[in-house]
């Protein structure tokens, strides 16, 4: 399938679209973008590698969706509005049904967020997808990792842990009912970037990060960049996993509910693509209003502290000794979360 199709025909058939924002569209040596007056460009790149970040049998439309979604999640964490993206795609061979599905999932998400494909590259090689996304944010209003202050509340959007449950099931480490596995797998393979929440949090959140490698690991980036520490209430984090996960885990391989598994999934699961952010206690009403305006639930899970380090406490306020390791791209096993 696809024999005789060259690089430029591939691009023309699957990825060329009418010009909207870019002055030139796809096909020139460079894309030309002009941000609106008073705006700054927000730029981020992510790479997905077969066997490392996704399973070989993933549906191509889901892979196309995720490849862009993980980049849009970075814009969400910055409070930016999407503008455009580039796609660099390495393919072992030209497989037209696969390309049709991949392009359909990719461009459907792009259209949903007004994000224009403006260029990139294709080549032959092991399946590898690299996207660079461009967004805009009013000058001085970008959400950063470096502005958390002692006394700030710590929040998380949405639910965590489903993607990790799906990964464990797909790796054969966990038995999930078929319907539950499909719901969890959709969270793993088709995450929803929290763009509306990120933009609603401008001027409210003191810092933000998207949760790609696990809550504790990604929150640690905020703490390090801000030179602060934090206390996390594990009673609150237990409530972050979707309620249906409890009934799922109750039937996992015939075992009873395992609270430790729940905590592992929520605290260090990865691939959630929710937002973790901080805000001053005086702005709790503003945070609630931003959550409502963006139709995104948020949960307050802890407190920023002056003393460096990340401390977990239980329902009685006692230290939790268990350690939770987030995903490491060079130390974690293959087919782990991205």
SULKA-V107894 format. One record per helix or strand of 2 or more residues. SS is the DSSP state (a for helix, b for strand). FROM is the first residue (numbers start at 0). TO is the last residue. If there is no record, write none. Layout:
SS	FROM	TO
SS	FROM	TO
This chain:
a	6	13
b	38	49
a	59	77
b	80	90
a	95	111
b	115	123
b	127	137
b	152	156
a	161	169
a	177	188
a	194	199
b	206	209
a	214	225
b	228	232
a	233	237
a	242	249
a	251	253
a	258	267
b	274	278
a	280	292
b	297	304
b	308	312
